[in-house]
Amino acid sequence: MIYSRRRRLNKLKKNTPERISGVPASAKGGGSNLSPAASNSHTSISASALNQRGNLSGDSSTQPHFEISSFIESRDYTGAIAILEFHHEANKNIEEDPMMQNVSDLRPWIAYCAFHLGDYEKAVDLYDKLSDECEIKLKDNASSLSSQEKVQSQKELEGWNLYKACCYFFLGMYGEARDAGEKGTKGPLRNRLLFHSSDKLQAENDVLKYHQEIQNTVEDQMSLAAMHYMRNHIPEATDIYKRILADNHEYSALNIYIALCYYRLYDDMSEHVQEIIDSYLRKDPFSATALNLKACNQSKSFNGTVAIQPLQPILDIQTSTGQENFLIKHNMVVFKGGEGALQVLPDMLDMGIPEARLNLVIYYLRHGKDEEAYELMKDIDPGNVSEYILKAVVNATLGQKLDSREHLRRAQKYFQLVGSSQSDCDTIPGRQCMASCYFLLHQWNDVILYLNSIKDFFPNEETFNWNFGLCHASMGNFRKAEEAFSLIQDAKLKQDFVYISWLARCRIMNGNPAGAWDLYLQMDSNERMRDIVQLIADDCYRIGSFYYAAKAFDVLERLDPNPEFYEGKRGACIGCFQMVIAGKESKDRLRDIVSFMRSSSQHQESEYICSIIEKWAAGNL
């Protein structure tokens, strides 16, 4: 399955610790930036809704313009909210804190902490109240306000709208984020917010408009890198991160951004990605982002069980606090092989984790729910390799099931787009896609060429051995096909009619019709058993293995007294008799073929054939 690497990444930091609660470390200077899609898609705005450190609006009487308290400096936002709410409810200033003594309204600080804690609903409620108060003040007291007070109140209102828009963005309410942002304070933060909101709303003209306003500041360049990353322009995003890091060595969190890009871009750089992550974790061992990326990287290199281990500190804190991170919840489903997928993934389709949709599609495909998988993908316009591949697989699966040429044509097109692209043609997924494209076109030689080039990477992969075997069997390479089929251990695949029929044919063509007959005997009773017997009868007759052809035709005639089955059995029995005479078949077979013929006593010639066989046997046994 596809697991999400995306999370709200640390802001650029100076080696300060990060709490597992998911709060990014502070940026140098406290600026707000749009982070890359290393965060879940709807949290690609940075965790700080502030444009300048501690400045929540232009009103100096209601907004802090001073150093933030120590608990906020250490990002202990849960503790900060507890203290702030206690004093707010008691209508008391925080006299014991010199930096907070003159703050009359603590709600902006509570909203700030709630935002950083990920409680965006609470933050947006507070910003709503603050903005409503400003609107009432401007409307009801307009005549009593001086021009300067009106300007100041208007600035406050625009500030609350902007921070409210940030909350909406994190909640995945992109339309509301855009509407509130357009009423917000004009400036770089507003432009970045509208830049990304427009992208989420697929308003391409607006994206281009706000892109033109992007400046050469760290925050704006980070925002641009985020856009590149989310549009799968990974090299461009990597270049921006490297350039910023080269100019700001103290921004150590950028190493995780770069590691994330390497992780997305290269399948063969897992060890290098792990080195970067481990180096960063030595400085900040509780970085939720780094731990999540480490888990994803280990899932790619090993398996889901190994991947869960790095997440244990986060899981422990979630258990103790009762706060659940939906990104971690999503990835745990993936790491556990899809366990709980139907309970978790459907609710995440609109939460800004694109992998949730793709993983739900994979879950449906693995459980035979092809129509449900198609419904999820049919309106998706592929924007990255994973989406192209899943779009192809869904169409191929449904096309084969419904015998739909249109679906198969679409699948072939999507496979070819990935397999022939310059960026993916020499990757393992790219070659798999090209092999699948040729498979649908029945160009078996080309399929084998591509599969052989990646065979060493799939020594025990059931699906690869399945396709490898099918392709060789279709070309008549039955020895290699049987070798590939024999490597398959998955019980579900081994019960599949296609697997049984092809393996039966391979065994027959490789001179082992008894092995094919054993496959028939091992089948559970179902309507496809007759098809296997028909295949054994026809193939064995074709290659001159008349004894097993006679056994198969005898079974078919008992099931359906069709004259064609009798004729097939008669020819097979006579052929087997001839082989006994020639010494190419055991004389013990004669008793069986006489029994086969006598079971067709309604045909007069059957007794005559039996008498000839018995007469020869009497003189030669």
Backbone torsions as a table, in degrees:
resi	resn	phi	psi	omega
1	MET	NA	168.8	-178.0
2	ILE	-100.0	119.6	-179.0
3	TYR	-102.6	150.3	-174.5
4	SER	-86.5	123.4	172.5
5	ARG	-85.0	-6.3	-165.7
6	ARG	-82.6	135.0	177.7
7	ARG	-161.1	162.5	174.7
8	ARG	-66.4	105.2	-175.7
9	LEU	-75.5	158.2	172.7
10	ASN	-53.8	139.9	167.6
11	LYS	-72.5	165.4	179.3
12	LEU	-55.2	133.1	-170.4
13	LYS	-140.2	165.1	180.0
14	LYS	-113.0	60.2	175.6
15	ASN	57.0	33.4	176.4
16	THR	-92.0	150.4	-175.7
17	PRO	-69.8	152.7	178.5
18	GLU	-120.7	131.4	-179.0
19	ARG	-75.9	152.2	-179.0
20	ILE	-71.1	-10.5	-179.5
21	SER	-64.1	-4.4	177.5
22	GLY	94.7	14.0	-178.5
23	VAL	-89.0	121.6	178.6
24	PRO	-66.5	152.3	176.5
25	ALA	-71.2	158.4	-176.4
26	SER	-72.4	144.8	175.9
27	ALA	-80.5	156.0	174.4
28	LYS	-62.4	121.2	-178.4
29	GLY	85.0	-5.7	173.5
30	GLY	70.4	20.6	-179.1
31	GLY	-72.7	156.0	177.2
32	SER	-94.5	136.1	177.4
33	ASN	-140.7	152.9	174.5
34	LEU	-83.3	115.4	-175.9
35	SER	-82.9	163.5	-177.2
36	PRO	-71.8	173.8	179.6
37	ALA	-74.4	26.5	165.4
38	ALA	-70.5	-17.9	170.5
39	SER	-94.2	164.3	173.9
40	ASN	-58.7	149.1	-165.5
41	SER	-53.3	-38.9	-176.6
42	HIS	-83.1	1.1	175.2
43	THR	-114.5	39.8	-179.6
44	SER	-87.5	7.3	168.4
45	ILE	-95.9	146.9	-173.6
46	SER	-67.1	162.0	-175.3
47	ALA	-69.6	-14.7	178.3
48	SER	-94.8	119.2	177.0
49	ALA	-85.1	4.6	-177.9
50	LEU	-87.1	140.4	174.3
51	ASN	-87.2	-31.5	173.5
52	GLN	-135.4	148.0	-172.3
53	ARG	-56.0	122.7	175.9
54	GLY	74.1	3.3	-176.8
55	ASN	-105.1	100.6	-176.5
56	LEU	-90.3	-19.3	173.3
57	SER	-165.7	-176.7	-178.3
58	GLY	-82.8	-0.6	-175.5
59	ASP	-89.7	108.7	-177.4
60	SER	-71.0	-16.9	-178.3
61	SER	-82.0	-24.2	-178.0
62	THR	-115.7	-3.2	-176.4
63	GLN	-121.2	139.8	179.3
64	PRO	-74.1	134.8	176.2
65	HIS	-122.0	31.2	-170.5
66	PHE	-132.4	-178.0	178.2
67	GLU	-65.1	137.2	-179.4
68	ILE	-74.9	149.3	-177.2
69	SER	-61.1	161.3	-172.6
70	SER	-61.7	-35.3	-178.1
71	PHE	-70.3	-28.7	175.6
72	ILE	-77.7	-35.2	176.3
73	GLU	-59.0	-37.6	-179.9
74	SER	-89.2	5.3	177.2
75	ARG	61.8	33.4	172.8
76	ASP	-88.5	72.4	-171.4
77	TYR	-72.1	-28.3	176.6
78	THR	-64.5	-46.9	177.3
79	GLY	-64.7	-38.7	-179.8
80	ALA	-62.2	-43.7	-179.6
81	ILE	-64.2	-40.9	-179.6
82	ALA	-59.3	-45.4	-179.5
83	ILE	-67.9	-44.8	-177.9
84	LEU	-63.8	-43.6	-178.1
85	GLU	-68.7	-35.2	177.0
86	PHE	-59.4	-49.5	-178.6
87	HIS	-69.8	-34.5	179.8
88	HIS	-66.0	-45.6	-179.1
89	GLU	-66.3	-32.2	178.1
90	ALA	-82.9	-2.8	-179.0
91	ASN	55.9	43.3	-178.1
92	LYS	-121.8	143.8	170.9
93	ASN	-75.6	159.0	178.1
94	ILE	-88.7	81.1	-173.4
95	GLU	-66.1	-32.0	-175.4
96	GLU	-74.2	-10.5	178.6
97	ASP	-106.1	106.8	-176.2
98	PRO	-55.3	-29.9	-176.4
99	MET	-80.7	-9.3	-176.3
100	MET	-118.0	3.0	-172.1
101	GLN	-61.1	-35.6	-173.6
102	ASN	-98.0	10.7	179.5
103	VAL	-88.2	112.9	-176.2
104	SER	-86.7	-27.7	-178.5
105	ASP	-121.0	112.7	-176.7
106	LEU	-89.2	-4.6	-175.8
107	ARG	-62.0	-39.1	177.2
108	PRO	-59.5	-36.7	178.0
109	TRP	-70.4	-37.1	177.6
110	ILE	-64.0	-43.1	178.0
111	ALA	-62.7	-41.9	178.9
112	TYR	-58.7	-48.0	-178.8
113	CYS	-68.0	-40.0	178.5
114	ALA	-61.9	-40.4	177.9
115	PHE	-60.0	-48.9	-178.0
116	HIS	-68.4	-23.9	177.9
117	LEU	-82.9	-8.1	179.7
118	GLY	90.9	5.9	178.2
119	ASP	-91.4	73.6	-173.1
120	TYR	-70.3	-30.0	177.8
121	GLU	-62.4	-44.6	179.2
122	LYS	-63.9	-42.6	-179.5
123	ALA	-62.8	-44.8	-177.1
124	VAL	-68.1	-31.6	176.1
125	ASP	-63.1	-43.1	179.4
126	LEU	-66.3	-43.1	178.8
127	TYR	-65.4	-32.5	175.7
128	ASP	-61.9	-46.4	-179.7
129	LYS	-63.0	-42.2	-179.7
130	LEU	-65.4	-40.6	179.8
131	SER	-70.9	-37.4	177.1
132	ASP	-61.2	-41.8	179.0
133	GLU	-61.9	-40.0	178.1
134	CYS	-64.8	-42.0	-179.5
135	GLU	-64.2	-42.4	178.4
136	ILE	-63.2	-42.0	179.8
137	LYS	-61.4	-42.9	-179.4
138	LEU	-70.7	-31.7	-175.9
139	LYS	-84.8	-49.2	-172.9
140	ASP	-83.5	-26.3	-176.3
141	ASN	-113.2	22.7	-175.2
142	ALA	-58.6	-38.8	-175.7
143	SER	-71.9	-25.8	-176.7
144	SER	-94.3	-6.6	-178.5
145	LEU	-89.9	139.5	174.6
146	SER	-76.2	166.7	-179.9
147	SER	-59.5	-39.5	-179.7
148	GLN	-66.5	-39.2	179.0
149	GLU	-67.5	-37.2	177.3
150	LYS	-63.7	-44.7	178.9
151	VAL	-61.6	-42.5	-179.4
152	GLN	-64.6	-42.9	179.6
153	SER	-66.1	-37.9	178.2
154	GLN	-64.7	-39.2	177.4
155	LYS	-63.8	-41.4	177.2
156	GLU	-59.0	-47.9	-178.3
157	LEU	-59.1	-44.4	179.3
158	GLU	-63.5	-36.6	177.9
159	GLY	-64.6	-46.1	179.1
160	TRP	-62.3	-40.1	179.6
161	ASN	-61.7	-38.4	-179.2
162	LEU	-67.2	-44.1	-179.4
163	TYR	-69.9	-32.9	175.0
164	LYS	-64.3	-38.8	177.8
165	ALA	-62.6	-38.4	177.0
166	CYS	-60.2	-41.9	178.8
167	CYS	-63.7	-45.8	178.7
168	TYR	-58.4	-39.6	-179.3
169	PHE	-60.8	-44.7	-179.8
170	PHE	-68.4	-24.8	178.0
171	LEU	-82.8	-2.8	-178.8
172	GLY	79.2	12.0	179.8
173	MET	-95.1	75.3	-168.5
174	TYR	-71.0	-32.6	176.3
175	GLY	-64.4	-45.1	177.9
176	GLU	-65.6	-36.2	178.0
177	ALA	-62.9	-42.7	179.1
178	ARG	-65.3	-46.0	-177.4
179	ASP	-63.1	-44.0	179.5
180	ALA	-69.6	-37.6	179.8
181	GLY	-63.4	-36.3	179.6
182	GLU	-66.2	-21.4	177.0
183	LYS	-94.4	1.0	-175.1
184	GLY	-86.7	175.1	179.9
185	THR	-62.2	127.0	179.7
186	LYS	-68.5	138.1	-179.2
187	GLY	161.4	-176.3	-176.2
188	PRO	-60.7	-40.9	-179.3
189	LEU	-62.6	-44.2	178.4
190	ARG	-60.3	-43.3	-179.1
191	ASN	-63.2	-42.5	-179.9
192	ARG	-65.2	-41.1	179.6
193	LEU	-61.7	-47.3	-179.3
194	LEU	-69.9	-30.8	176.1
195	PHE	-57.8	-49.4	-177.3
196	HIS	-80.3	-33.9	176.1
197	SER	-62.2	-41.5	179.0
198	SER	-63.3	-37.4	177.6
199	ASP	-63.9	-44.4	179.6
200	LYS	-63.0	-32.8	-179.7
201	LEU	-88.3	3.3	178.9
202	GLN	58.1	34.3	175.5
203	ALA	-92.8	82.7	-168.8
204	GLU	-64.7	-35.9	179.0
205	ASN	-63.8	-39.4	178.0
206	ASP	-68.8	-36.3	177.0
207	VAL	-58.2	-45.6	180.0
208	LEU	-64.4	-37.4	-179.4
209	LYS	-64.8	-47.0	-178.5
210	TYR	-74.7	-25.8	176.5
211	HIS	-62.1	-36.2	-179.3
212	GLN	-66.2	-19.7	-179.2
213	GLU	-91.2	-3.8	179.9
214	ILE	-66.9	129.3	-177.3
215	GLN	-103.0	175.9	-178.6
216	ASN	-91.3	43.9	174.5
217	THR	-99.4	164.0	-179.7
218	VAL	-59.9	-46.5	-177.0
219	GLU	-62.6	-46.0	-178.8
220	ASP	-66.7	-38.9	179.4
221	GLN	-68.3	-35.4	174.4
222	MET	-63.7	-38.5	177.4
223	SER	-62.8	-43.6	179.0
224	LEU	-64.8	-40.1	177.4
225	ALA	-62.3	-38.4	177.2
226	ALA	-59.9	-43.0	179.5
227	MET	-63.9	-43.3	177.0
228	HIS	-59.3	-44.6	-177.0
229	TYR	-61.9	-46.9	-177.3
230	MET	-68.6	-23.3	176.7
231	ARG	-94.2	13.5	176.6
232	ASN	67.4	23.1	173.7
233	HIS	-93.0	66.0	-170.2
234	ILE	-64.4	-42.9	179.4
235	PRO	-58.7	-39.4	-179.9
236	GLU	-65.6	-41.2	178.1
237	ALA	-64.2	-42.2	179.8
238	THR	-59.9	-42.7	-179.4
239	ASP	-60.8	-41.0	-179.8
240	ILE	-65.2	-45.9	-179.7
241	TYR	-61.4	-42.1	-179.7
242	LYS	-65.0	-39.0	-179.2
243	ARG	-66.4	-41.7	179.2
244	ILE	-66.6	-41.2	-179.3
245	LEU	-65.2	-35.8	179.5
246	ALA	-63.8	-31.9	179.9
247	ASP	-90.5	-14.5	-176.4
248	ASN	-139.8	78.9	-175.0
249	HIS	-62.5	-24.1	-177.6
250	GLU	-74.0	-12.1	180.0
251	TYR	-83.1	69.6	-171.5
252	SER	-66.8	-24.3	-179.9
253	ALA	-63.5	-20.9	178.5
254	LEU	-62.3	-23.6	176.4
255	ASN	-61.0	-34.6	178.3
256	ILE	-71.0	-37.0	174.9
257	TYR	-58.8	-46.6	-178.2
258	ILE	-65.4	-41.5	177.9
259	ALA	-60.8	-38.9	178.4
260	LEU	-62.9	-41.6	177.8
261	CYS	-63.8	-44.4	177.0
262	TYR	-59.5	-41.1	-179.7
263	TYR	-59.6	-43.0	180.0
264	ARG	-72.7	-33.3	-168.3
265	LEU	-88.1	-35.2	-171.7
266	TYR	-125.6	129.4	176.8
267	ASP	-81.3	-18.4	-174.4
268	ASP	-104.6	18.9	-178.6
269	MET	-115.8	24.6	-177.2
270	SER	-60.3	-39.8	-178.7
271	GLU	-66.5	-41.5	179.2
272	HIS	-66.2	-41.5	177.1
273	VAL	-60.3	-41.5	-179.6
274	GLN	-64.4	-37.8	178.2
275	GLU	-61.9	-42.9	179.5
276	ILE	-63.9	-44.0	-179.0
277	ILE	-63.6	-47.0	-178.1
278	ASP	-62.5	-39.0	178.5
279	SER	-62.1	-42.2	180.0
280	TYR	-69.3	-39.0	-178.5
281	LEU	-67.5	-22.9	175.2
282	ARG	-67.2	-28.8	176.9
283	LYS	-86.2	-35.9	-176.2
284	ASP	-137.0	79.7	-172.0
285	PRO	-67.5	-12.0	-178.1
286	PHE	-111.0	22.6	177.7
287	SER	-70.5	114.3	-179.2
288	ALA	-63.0	-38.1	-179.6
289	THR	-65.0	-47.1	-179.6
290	ALA	-65.0	-40.0	179.2
291	LEU	-64.7	-39.0	178.5
292	ASN	-66.8	-42.1	178.1
293	LEU	-65.4	-38.6	177.0
294	LYS	-60.9	-41.4	178.7
295	ALA	-62.1	-44.4	179.1
296	CYS	-63.5	-41.3	-179.5
297	ASN	-65.5	-39.2	179.1
298	GLN	-72.1	-29.3	175.1
299	SER	-65.3	-38.2	177.9
300	LYS	-67.3	-40.9	-176.1
301	SER	-80.7	-33.0	-174.8
302	PHE	-123.9	-97.2	179.2
303	ASN	-159.4	177.0	-176.1
304	GLY	-65.8	-33.1	179.9
305	THR	-61.6	-43.8	177.7
306	VAL	-66.2	-35.2	-176.3
307	ALA	-66.9	-28.6	-176.8
308	ILE	-68.2	-30.1	-173.8
309	GLN	-57.0	-46.4	179.7
310	PRO	-63.8	-22.2	-177.4
311	LEU	-83.7	-5.9	-173.3
312	GLN	-57.4	-41.9	177.6
313	PRO	-59.2	-38.4	178.6
314	ILE	-68.2	-42.5	-179.5
315	LEU	-63.5	-38.7	179.6
316	ASP	-63.4	-43.0	-179.3
317	ILE	-69.0	-37.5	176.7
318	GLN	-61.3	-39.2	179.5
319	THR	-66.0	-42.4	-176.7
320	SER	-73.5	-31.8	-177.4
321	THR	-95.2	-17.8	-176.5
322	GLY	77.2	4.6	179.0
323	GLN	-96.9	126.7	-175.7
324	GLU	-111.5	126.4	177.2
325	ASN	-87.4	119.3	-173.3
326	PHE	-67.6	-24.5	176.8
327	LEU	-68.1	-45.3	176.9
328	ILE	-62.9	-39.7	178.1
329	LYS	-59.7	-41.5	177.4
330	HIS	-62.9	-48.6	-176.4
331	ASN	-66.9	-31.2	177.2
332	MET	-64.4	-35.3	175.1
333	VAL	-60.7	-43.3	-179.1
334	VAL	-66.5	-47.4	-177.5
335	PHE	-63.3	-26.7	179.2
336	LYS	-92.9	17.9	174.3
337	GLY	72.3	25.8	177.7
338	GLY	97.6	2.7	179.0
339	GLU	-62.0	124.4	-179.2
340	GLY	79.1	15.6	-175.9
341	ALA	-59.9	-43.2	-176.6
342	LEU	-71.5	-21.4	178.5
343	GLN	-85.8	-25.6	-172.3
344	VAL	-106.9	-50.6	-168.6
345	LEU	-66.8	-41.1	-178.7
346	PRO	-57.5	-35.3	-179.4
347	ASP	-73.0	-12.0	-176.2
348	MET	-101.2	2.7	-176.1
349	LEU	-63.0	-30.4	-178.5
350	ASP	-110.2	21.1	-177.3
351	MET	-103.7	11.3	174.0
352	GLY	85.1	17.0	174.6
353	ILE	-111.7	95.8	-176.5
354	PRO	-60.0	-29.1	179.7
355	GLU	-63.6	-24.9	-178.9
356	ALA	-61.3	-44.6	178.4
357	ARG	-64.4	-44.8	-177.6
358	LEU	-65.1	-39.6	179.9
359	ASN	-69.7	-33.8	176.5
360	LEU	-67.7	-37.7	175.6
361	VAL	-61.0	-45.5	178.9
362	ILE	-61.6	-41.7	178.6
363	TYR	-60.1	-46.3	179.1
364	TYR	-60.6	-43.1	-179.7
365	LEU	-62.6	-41.6	-178.8
366	ARG	-68.4	-21.8	-178.7
367	HIS	-108.7	20.0	172.8
368	GLY	73.6	14.1	179.6
369	LYS	-96.4	68.7	-172.5
370	ASP	-66.9	-38.2	-179.4
371	GLU	-65.8	-40.4	178.5
372	GLU	-63.8	-39.5	178.3
373	ALA	-64.0	-40.7	-179.4
374	TYR	-66.1	-40.3	179.9
375	GLU	-60.2	-36.9	-179.9
376	LEU	-70.9	-28.1	-173.2
377	MET	-103.4	-14.8	-169.2
378	LYS	-63.2	-32.1	-178.1
379	ASP	-98.4	4.2	-179.6
380	ILE	-82.8	125.0	173.8
381	ASP	-90.9	106.9	-172.2
382	PRO	-55.5	135.5	179.2
383	GLY	-125.6	-5.1	177.3
384	ASN	-148.1	174.2	-174.2
385	VAL	-60.1	-44.7	-178.2
386	SER	-59.2	-41.9	-179.1
387	GLU	-68.9	-39.7	176.9
388	TYR	-61.6	-44.6	-177.4
389	ILE	-65.8	-45.0	-179.8
390	LEU	-66.1	-36.3	176.7
391	LYS	-60.7	-41.1	179.1
392	ALA	-67.1	-45.4	-177.2
393	VAL	-64.2	-43.2	180.0
394	VAL	-61.3	-45.1	179.9
395	ASN	-67.5	-38.5	178.8
396	ALA	-65.1	-43.1	-179.0
397	THR	-64.1	-47.8	-179.3
398	LEU	-69.4	-36.1	178.9
399	GLY	-63.0	-41.1	177.8
400	GLN	-69.8	-36.4	-179.2
401	LYS	-68.2	-41.1	-176.6
402	LEU	-97.6	-1.3	-175.1
403	ASP	55.1	46.0	-176.8
404	SER	-99.6	113.9	178.9
405	ARG	-65.6	-32.7	-178.8
406	GLU	-65.4	-45.3	178.0
407	HIS	-63.4	-41.1	-179.5
408	LEU	-67.3	-34.4	178.1
409	ARG	-66.0	-42.6	177.8
410	ARG	-63.0	-43.4	179.8
411	ALA	-59.8	-45.2	179.6
412	GLN	-61.1	-38.8	-179.5
413	LYS	-65.6	-46.5	-178.7
414	TYR	-66.2	-40.6	177.2
415	PHE	-60.5	-42.0	-177.6
416	GLN	-68.2	-36.8	179.4
417	LEU	-60.5	-41.2	179.5
418	VAL	-73.8	-48.2	-174.3
419	GLY	-66.8	-24.8	-177.6
420	SER	-101.9	-2.9	-179.0
421	SER	-71.6	147.8	-177.4
422	GLN	-62.4	-35.1	-176.2
423	SER	-77.6	-20.6	-173.6
424	ASP	-122.4	-6.0	-173.6
425	CYS	-62.2	-28.2	-178.4
426	ASP	-106.8	14.4	174.3
427	THR	-94.5	164.3	179.2
428	ILE	-62.5	-48.7	177.3
429	PRO	-59.9	-36.8	179.1
430	GLY	-62.1	-43.7	179.6
431	ARG	-71.5	-33.6	174.0
432	GLN	-62.1	-41.8	179.6
433	CYS	-64.6	-41.8	179.7
434	MET	-65.5	-38.7	176.5
435	ALA	-62.5	-41.3	179.4
436	SER	-65.9	-38.4	177.3
437	CYS	-59.7	-49.4	179.9
438	TYR	-67.9	-30.5	178.0
439	PHE	-61.8	-46.4	179.6
440	LEU	-64.8	-26.4	178.0
441	LEU	-88.8	-0.6	-179.9
442	HIS	61.1	31.2	175.6
443	GLN	-95.7	79.8	-167.4
444	TRP	-64.7	-38.1	179.9
445	ASN	-59.8	-41.2	179.2
446	ASP	-68.7	-36.5	177.8
447	VAL	-61.0	-48.4	-179.1
448	ILE	-61.3	-38.4	179.9
449	LEU	-59.2	-46.6	-178.2
450	TYR	-72.5	-40.5	-179.3
451	LEU	-67.0	-36.8	177.8
452	ASN	-63.0	-30.9	-177.5
453	SER	-71.1	-18.3	-179.1
454	ILE	-122.3	9.5	-175.1
455	LYS	-58.0	-39.1	-176.4
456	ASP	-63.9	-20.4	-179.4
457	PHE	-84.5	-7.6	-175.9
458	PHE	-131.1	57.0	-176.1
459	PRO	-64.5	-31.9	-176.8
460	ASN	-127.4	24.0	-178.2
461	GLU	-84.2	116.8	-175.0
462	GLU	-60.5	-46.7	-177.4
463	THR	-64.4	-39.8	178.4
464	PHE	-62.6	-46.6	-179.8
465	ASN	-63.4	-34.8	176.4
466	TRP	-60.4	-54.2	-178.9
467	ASN	-65.4	-38.3	179.0
468	PHE	-62.5	-43.5	178.7
469	GLY	-66.1	-44.2	179.4
470	LEU	-59.7	-41.4	-177.9
471	CYS	-66.6	-46.7	179.0
472	HIS	-63.5	-39.2	179.0
473	ALA	-64.5	-39.2	179.1
474	SER	-65.8	-27.1	177.9
475	MET	-87.1	-6.9	-177.8
476	GLY	89.0	7.8	176.6
477	ASN	-86.8	71.1	-169.5
478	PHE	-69.7	-28.9	178.7
479	ARG	-64.9	-49.4	179.3
480	LYS	-67.4	-34.7	179.3
481	ALA	-64.3	-44.0	-179.9
482	GLU	-65.1	-36.3	177.3
483	GLU	-60.9	-42.6	179.8
484	ALA	-67.6	-44.0	-179.5
485	PHE	-63.8	-34.5	-177.7
486	SER	-68.5	-18.1	178.9
487	LEU	-80.3	-13.9	-178.0
488	ILE	-76.8	127.1	-178.8
489	GLN	-115.5	-12.2	-176.8
490	ASP	-64.1	122.6	-175.2
491	ALA	-62.3	-37.7	-179.3
492	LYS	-65.9	-43.7	178.4
493	LEU	-64.2	-38.6	-177.2
494	LYS	-70.6	-15.7	175.7
495	GLN	-94.3	-5.6	-179.2
496	ASP	-69.6	136.2	-177.5
497	PHE	-60.7	-37.4	179.9
498	VAL	-62.2	-43.5	178.8
499	TYR	-61.9	-49.0	-176.7
500	ILE	-62.3	-44.3	-177.2
501	SER	-65.9	-42.1	179.7
502	TRP	-70.0	-39.6	178.6
503	LEU	-65.9	-38.6	176.7
504	ALA	-61.3	-44.5	179.0
505	ARG	-63.6	-42.8	179.1
506	CYS	-59.6	-44.7	-179.8
507	ARG	-63.4	-40.3	178.3
508	ILE	-63.2	-48.5	-177.4
509	MET	-68.5	-22.3	177.8
510	ASN	-93.0	14.1	175.1
511	GLY	80.6	23.5	180.0
512	ASN	-127.3	62.9	179.7
513	PRO	-64.0	-26.7	177.7
514	ALA	-62.7	-37.4	177.2
515	GLY	-64.1	-37.5	177.3
516	ALA	-65.5	-40.0	179.8
517	TRP	-66.0	-35.1	176.4
518	ASP	-61.9	-37.7	177.5
519	LEU	-60.1	-40.2	178.3
520	TYR	-64.7	-43.1	-178.4
521	LEU	-66.7	-27.9	-177.9
522	GLN	-83.9	-9.6	-177.6
523	MET	-71.4	144.4	170.6
524	ASP	-72.2	148.8	-177.9
525	SER	-61.6	120.0	174.2
526	ASN	-160.5	173.0	-174.7
527	GLU	-66.8	-18.4	-178.5
528	ARG	-80.5	-10.6	179.0
529	MET	-59.7	-38.1	-179.9
530	ARG	-63.9	-36.6	179.5
531	ASP	-65.4	-37.8	178.5
532	ILE	-66.6	-42.6	178.9
533	VAL	-62.3	-40.4	177.8
534	GLN	-61.6	-42.7	178.5
535	LEU	-62.5	-44.9	179.8
536	ILE	-61.8	-43.9	-179.2
537	ALA	-60.4	-49.1	-176.7
538	ASP	-67.2	-48.0	-176.3
539	ASP	-67.6	-40.6	179.8
540	CYS	-66.4	-39.2	177.6
541	TYR	-64.2	-39.7	-176.9
542	ARG	-63.4	-38.2	-176.3
543	ILE	-96.1	1.6	176.7
544	GLY	86.4	17.9	174.3
545	SER	-91.8	75.8	-165.4
546	PHE	-72.8	-28.4	-178.2
547	TYR	-62.0	-50.4	-179.3
548	TYR	-72.3	-26.2	173.1
549	ALA	-65.3	-41.8	179.2
550	ALA	-64.8	-41.8	178.5
551	LYS	-60.3	-42.5	-178.1
552	ALA	-68.7	-44.0	179.5
553	PHE	-65.7	-32.4	177.5
554	ASP	-63.6	-43.2	177.5
555	VAL	-62.7	-43.0	-178.9
556	LEU	-63.4	-40.5	-178.8
557	GLU	-67.5	-34.7	177.7
558	ARG	-66.1	-35.7	179.0
559	LEU	-74.8	-33.1	-176.1
560	ASP	-151.2	107.7	-177.2
561	PRO	-70.8	56.2	179.1
562	ASN	-82.0	130.9	-178.8
563	PRO	-55.5	-29.7	179.8
564	GLU	-65.0	-35.6	179.0
565	PHE	-68.9	-38.7	177.1
566	TYR	-63.7	-42.7	-179.8
567	GLU	-63.5	-40.3	176.8
568	GLY	-62.7	-43.6	179.7
569	LYS	-65.3	-41.8	179.6
570	ARG	-60.4	-47.2	179.6
571	GLY	-63.9	-39.5	-179.7
572	ALA	-67.1	-40.0	179.6
573	CYS	-66.0	-42.5	177.9
574	ILE	-64.5	-40.6	178.0
575	GLY	-62.5	-41.5	178.6
576	CYS	-64.5	-40.2	177.7
577	PHE	-60.6	-42.2	178.3
578	GLN	-62.9	-38.8	-179.8
579	MET	-69.3	-33.5	175.0
580	VAL	-64.6	-44.4	178.8
581	ILE	-60.6	-38.5	-178.9
582	ALA	-79.3	-3.0	179.6
583	GLY	79.0	15.1	-178.5
584	LYS	-98.9	-0.1	179.7
585	GLU	-144.2	148.7	-178.8
586	SER	-66.4	140.3	178.6
587	LYS	-66.0	-19.5	178.3
588	ASP	-63.8	-19.4	-179.4
589	ARG	-69.1	-20.6	-173.7
590	LEU	-61.7	-39.5	-179.7
591	ARG	-59.8	-39.2	-178.9
592	ASP	-69.8	-42.5	-176.0
593	ILE	-71.3	-29.1	173.5
594	VAL	-65.9	-40.6	177.6
595	SER	-63.2	-39.6	178.2
596	PHE	-60.9	-44.5	-176.3
597	MET	-69.5	-39.3	-177.8
598	ARG	-68.8	-20.9	176.4
599	SER	-71.0	-10.3	177.0
600	SER	-110.2	49.5	-174.8
601	SER	-64.5	-17.4	179.2
602	GLN	-68.2	-17.4	177.7
603	HIS	-95.7	119.2	-173.6
604	GLN	-59.4	-36.8	-175.2
605	GLU	-71.4	-16.8	-178.0
606	SER	-63.4	-40.3	178.9
607	GLU	-67.6	-35.6	178.7
608	TYR	-64.3	-43.0	178.9
609	ILE	-63.9	-40.8	179.9
610	CYS	-63.2	-38.5	-178.9
611	SER	-66.2	-37.8	178.2
612	ILE	-64.6	-44.7	-179.4
613	ILE	-63.0	-43.7	-178.6
614	GLU	-66.7	-38.1	178.9
615	LYS	-63.6	-42.1	179.2
616	TRP	-67.0	-40.9	-178.3
617	ALA	-63.4	-37.4	-179.0
618	ALA	-61.7	-32.4	-177.7
619	GLY	-96.4	-4.5	-174.1
620	ASN	-127.5	-2.9	179.4
621	LEU	-101.4	NA	NA
